[in-house]
Amino acid sequence: MSSVLTVILAVCAAACNALSSVLQRRAARTAPQSEAFKLSLLWDMMRRPVWLGGIGAMIGGFLFQASALNFGMLSLVQPLLIMELPFTMLIIWLRFGIKLDRNLWMAIISVTLGLALLLASASPGGGRRAPTARDWVIAAIVCGGIAAFLIGMAKIRRGSHRAALLGITSGLGFAVTAALMKESTRLFDTEKAAVLTTWPVYAMVAAGIFSVFVLQTALQSGSLVVVQPTLNVTDPVTSIGLGVALFGESIRLGGWIVLELLGVGLIFYGSVKLAQSPHIRGQDLMAPQEE
């Protein structure tokens, strides 16, 4: 029963995140390029009702995600959030009347089947171990180093290349945020009165703010269908690694790795096809870019 509830909550989180991405994209496309990498970008966004609606949907996704992580494993919940990508495409189709041709539908099916194959072959389990301080330090060094490198590369790129690099960075950040969220819910179950005095809660907030900031810059820099796939592939793959390394979660190895890689390959293939689709990239889905 807890596994079914975990899946339902995670899928609801994915739907909220998809709506959030579409609304934030609509607002971010009207921000001047001169605000890239500046805190003034967030201030500008805060004065836009559409962006605030996107943040409201993001908060809903956060609450669903936290509930799912409280009942289930990081390596199960985060991959399910890949459903955000098909949900995003469906929202674009229904809200903006953009035609999704056969290739786009096949790409969406590829992502969905890849997710199902990945979860079925990996069969995540375990997750009863509490991370030590040393575990968190190592995770912070590794993830922080990768994020710094990607941001450095993004600063010397433009357009879709910058958007893709920042999409990967935000996916990495959201995976770390989810790991800290799971640790916070674990501490809340055991130390309700003192949970606000523990560092994971504040680290989660900091990681979340960082991830949102990077995501805004990514959305401002390029197409939604470039940012969304890179984010949705990086987040679950990183989360599976963090679940194993930090919480002792287990996945099947051996011959199962072939099927797991096939699942990741289907997700990647579908995501790339969505990102390269001329039917989407050739149109401005939300609003004209102000130069």
N, C-alpha and C positions, 0 to 999 in steps of 0.2 A: 504493500500500500504506500509506503514512504517513497519507493522508487517512482510509482505512478504520479504521486503528488509532486515530486521533484521535477519530473518531465513537464507536467502541466504548468508549474510555476515558471520554469525556464523558458518555455515556449511563449508564455505571456510576457515575460521580460523581453524576449526577442521582438515581439510585435510592438511593444512600447519603444524599444530602441530604434526600430525601423521608422516609426512615425517621427521620432525625435530627429533622426538624421535628415529626413526629407524637409522638415520645417526649418532646421538649422541651416541646411543648404540654401533654402530659399532666402534666408536672411543674409547669410555670409556672402552670397554672390553679389550683393549690393555694396559691400564694404570696399573701400579703395585699397589697391595693392600696397600703397605706402604704409599701411598699418600692419603688414605681415611681421610676425615675430615681436609685436609690441602689445603691452597690456592695454593700450588704448583700443585695440580690436575688441576685447571683451566689453569695455565700457560702451563702445558704439553698439555692440550687439544687444546689450541690456536695455537699450532704449527702443528696441524693435519688438512689438507684440508677437510677431510670428516666431522670433527666436525664443522669447519667453515661453511660448506654447511648446516649443521643442524641448526646453529645459524641464517643463512640467511633465512631458512624456518621459524624459530621461529619468526624472525622479521616480516615476511610476515603475520604470524598468529596474531602477536600483532596488526598490522595495521588493519587487518580485524576485529579483536575483538574490538578494540577501536571504529571503525566505527559502528559496531553493537550495542555497548553500548551507542553510541551517539543517535541512533535511537530508541533503545528498552530498556527493563528492564533487570536488573542484574539477576533476577530470571527466565528469559526466555533465555537469551544469554548463561549463563554458563552451564545450563543443556544440551543445544544443543551441547556443546563441547564434550559431551560423545561420539559423533560420531567419535571422534578421535580414539577410540578403534577399531571399525570395520574397519576404514580406515587403521589403523596400520596393522591389520591382513591381509587385502587385499594387502597392499604393500609388506609384507613379502611373501605372496603367489606368487605375480607377479614377484618380484625382485629376490627372493632367491630360488624359486621353491619348497618351503616347502609345502607339501600336507596338505590341510585343510580337515580333514575327516568330516563325518556327525555330530559327536559330537561338533566339533569346529564351524561348520556352525550353528548348533542349539544354541550354546552359543552366537554367534554374533547376531542371530535373537532375542534371549532372551533379550540381552542388548538393541537392537533397539526398540523392542516392549515395554520394560520397560520404556524407555525414552518417547515414545509416550503416554503411559498410564499415566505416572507421569505428563506430561505437560497438557494433556487433562483434567485430574481430578483436578489438582491444579489451572488451568486457571489463571496464574499470571496476575495481574492488578494493577492499581494505580501507585505509584512511583513518586509522584510530590513533596514530602517533602524533604527539604534539611537537611542533618544531622547536629546536633549541635556538639560543641567541646566535650561536655559530652558524646554524643553518641560514638564518635571516641575513647575517652579514655577508656570507658567500653569495646568496641570491641577490642582495643589493649591489654588490660589486659587479657581478656578471651582467645583470639586467641594466644597471646604470651605465656601465661601459658601452654596451651595445647601443643604448639609447643615445648617448653622447656622440658616438660615431655616426649614427644615422642622421642626427640633427645637423652635425657638421657637414655631411654630404649634401643634405637638403638645402643648406644655405647657399651653396654654389650651383644649385640647379634651378630650373624654372619649369613652370607648367606641370604636365602630367608626371614628369620624373620627380619633381619636388613633392607632389601630392602623394605619389606611391611611397616614397621614403617616409614621409610623415604619417601616412596611413599605417605603415608597419610599426613605427614608433608608438603611435597611439594604441595600436593593438597590444603591443608589449606592455605599455603602461596600464591598460585596462586589465590585463592578465594579472599583473602585480597587485593592482587594486582589489581584484577578486580574491586573491590569496590572502591579502590583509583583511578583507571583509569576512572571509571564512574564519580566520583566526579571531576576529572580533566577536563573531557570533558564538564561537566556542568559549571564549572568555565570558561572554554574557550569560551563557548557560551555567557557568560555575561561579562567577563573581559579579552578579547583577549590580550590586551596590557600588562596586569599585571599578566597573568596566571603563568609565570615563576617565579614570586616572591611569589607564594602561596605554603604552605607546602605540600599539597597532591601530587603535581608533584614529589617532591623529596622523599617523603615517598613511592610513587609508585615505583620509581626506586630502592630504597633500598629494598623494599619487593620483587621486581622482581629478583634482584641479589641474595638475600637470597634463594629464591625459586629455581632458576637455580642451585645454588651451592649445595643445598640439593638434587636436582634431579640428578646431576652428581654423587654424592656419592651413591645415591640409584641405579642408573644404573650400577655403578661399582661393587656394592655389590651383585647383584642378577639378575635374569632373567628379560627380558623386560616384559614378561607376568605376572610377579609378581608386578612389579612397576606400569605398565600402568593401570591395573584395580583399584588398590587402589587409585591412583591419580585421575582417572576419576570418581570414586564414591564420594570421599571426596570433590572435587572441587564444583560440582553442589549442593550437599546437604548443604555445608557451605554457598555457594552463595545465596541460597534461604533464609537461615536464616539472612544473612547480608542485603539482599534486603528488607526484612520485617522490620528488626530492625533499619536500617539506613535510608532507602529511603521511608519508608512507603508503600512499595509494598504489595500487598495482595494476598493471596492464599485461595482457598476454604477449609473450615474445616468441622466439623460435620461428616456426613456419608461419605463425599468424602475422609476423611483420610484413610479409608480402601483401596480404590483404589490407593491412593497415596503410601501407604505402600506396596501394591502389586506391583506397578511399581518399587519402590526402591528394593523390593525383587527380581524381575526379573533381574534388573540391577546387583544386588549383585550375584545372582545365575550364571548368564552368565559370570560375571567377574571371579568368583571363578573357574568355569569350565575351562575357558581359562587359568587361572593361574596353574591349576592342570593337564592340558593336558600332558600326557606322550609324545605325538607326538611333542610338542614344547619344553618341559623342558628337554627331553632326547637328544636334539640336540643343538649345539652351532650355533645360526643363523648367527652371524656376523663375528666373528674372534676368534681365540684361545686366551684364557686368559694367559697373561704373568705373571709368578710368580716371 
